[in-house]
């Protein structure tokens, strides 16, 4: 399996894909849940397996039930707490084995490379900087660079990365470990490969997304395609 010839850039999710990190996602999900619950959003709206989807559903409920004035404050409060939680274990984050070597190979072949993450900018730049790879990337798009509704899984997130890289979304190969990553790529027209270093095995990817989804064990496996 080789990279498609129309691909001009490769984008990476950060946590669970390029970087091995230890974000306390249950704690983060609780922050999101408690915020919306305090504003009267029904429990059945908030129960999802992804805190981003919980935010989307909570915001949509407020928007359609006369609570739009609360939305800007929600994004600010949750964003601030999310960054605090992300930073708790930032010091122990490391690139997955072979990830940096693959990055250097892509750069050497003339591909643009970028990070598109649900993490905050402070967190992303800290983690990538400590790993010594921050300056290797042509662009980084983080959670708080744009309004919350434009973050993954919105296709606008990929469009922002494409603009920063100077390509079109359909010219990006995006590598991610979660279903939200796939949703973002699929909605924007970007190509996608799922890695198995996060919550999904190859079998789980096929079950959740479909039998045609492309998967690799880890980012290091891209070396065979470059």
N, C-alpha and C positions, 0 to 999 in steps of 0.2 A: 504494500500500500504506500503510494507516494503522495506528496502534496499536489493538489490540483493546480494546473498551470496558471489559472486566473487569480490565484491567491497572491496578494501583495503584502499582507501583514498578518501577524499572528498575535492574538490577544489571549491573555491568561487571566482566569480568576486567580485570586491570591490564596486565601485560606483553603487548605485541603487540596490545592491544585499545584501551585508553584511553591508555596511555603507550607511547611508543617508547623501549625500553630495550635494554641490551646485556649481558644475563646470559649468562655462559659455561656454557651448558647441557651441553656435552660434559664439561666439568670437573666439573660437579655430578653428572652421571651416573656419572662415574668414582669419585667419593667414595662414592656409594651402592653401586656394584658391589663396590668393594674391601672395604667394611664387611661385606657379606654373605658374600663369598668367604672372608674370614678366619674366619667362623663355620661354614664347611663347606657352605654352600648350593651345590648343583650349578650349573654354568655355564649349562646349558640352561634353568634356572628364571629366571636373571637377565637373559637377553638379550631386551630389549624395546626399542621405540622411544620409550619415555617413562619417565623416572626414577621418577615416582610409581607407575606400574604395576610397575616393578621392585621398589620398596619393598613394595608390596602382596603381590606374589608371594613375595618373600623372607621377609616376616613370616609369611605363611600357611605356608610350608614349615617354618619354625622352630616354629611353633605345633603343627604336626602331626607333628613329629619330635623332640619333647622339648626344644626350645630356648626355651620361653616366657620363661624367666628372663632371657634376653638382650634381649628386646624393649624394655623401658623405656630401657635404656642406648643402644640403637640410635637410637631417636627423638631422644634428647638429643644424642648425638654428631653425627648427620647434620644435625639442625636447626641446631646451632651452626656447623658447617662451611658449611652451605647459606647461612646469613645472611652469613658472611664473603665467600663467593663473590658473592652478590647485591650486597653493598655495594661491591665493587671498582669498578663503573662507575655507581654510583647518581648521581653528580654530573652525568652527561651525559644523564640521562633527561629527556625533554620530552613533553608531551601531543601526540597526533597532531593535525594541522591540523583545526580545526573541532570538536575534542572538547569544549573548554571552553564554546564557544558552545552546543553541543547540551545540555550539562549545565545551563547557565543557562536554556535554553528549557524543559527538563523541570521544573526547580524552579519556574519561573514559571507552569507549567500545573498545579502542585500535585502532581506525582509525587514520591514518595520515591525517593531515589537512594542506591546503595550500591556498594561494591567487595567482591567475593569473589575472593580471590587465593590461589595456591599460594605466594606470597612470604611471608617472615616479617614480623611486625608492625613491627619496627624498620626494615626495608627499605621496607615500604609507606608508613609514615608519613613517612619521610625523603624518598622520591621525591615523594609527593603534596604534602608540605609545601613542598619546594623549588619545586614547580611552582605553588604558590599556590592549590591547590584542595582541600587537606585538609579545611578547615572547611566546604566546600560539601556534602560527603557526609553523609548522615544516619547511616550505619553503615559500618564496615569490618570484614570477617572475614578474618583472615590464617591462614597455615598453622599457627602455633604457638599460636593461641587455644584450640584444642581438641585432643584426642588425634589422633594421626596417622591412625588408621583412620576418623576423621570428616571428613577433608579431601577435596577433590575427588579422584576422581569419586563419592564417597559422596553420596547424596541428603541426608544429614544436614548437609552443608556448606551447601546451599541453605536447609535448614530453619533453620539458625543465622542466616543472613542475613535470612530472613523474620521471625524472632522479633525481631531487632535493629531491623528496619524497622517492625514492628507490622502486618505483613500475613501472608497465607498464601503458601506457595511457589507455588501455582498462580496467584497474582495478580502474580507477578514476570515481567517480560520480562528474560531474561539475554542479554547480548551477550558473545561470546567468539571467540577465534581458533583454538582447538584442539579436538580430538576429546574430550578430557577435559571441556572446558566443556560440550559437547553432551551427553555422558553424564550429567553432573551435573544439568543442566536436565531432561533426558528422564526420569531416574529419580525426580525430585522432583515432576514435574508442572508445572514452570515452562515458560513459552514460551521459545523460543530463536531468535536470529538470529546467524549466523556472519559474521564480518568477514574480509576478504581481505588484511588488513595483516600477518597472521602467516604460517604455513607453508602455508595452504590457499587455493588459488584457488577460484572458484565451481565449476569443473569438478571439482576435487578434493573439495570438500565433498559434491557430489552422488554422486561415486563412493564415498566412504567412509561416508556417512550415509544417502543415499537421495535420489531426485529431488525429494522434497517439502520438503527443507530450505530454509529462507529464508536468503539471503545478501545482504550489501551490501558495496560496495567498502571502506568505512571507517565508523567511528562518525559521521563528519560527515554521512553519508547519512541518518542518523536524522532530521535536520532536516526532511526531506520528509514524514515520517510523524507529526510531532508536531502 
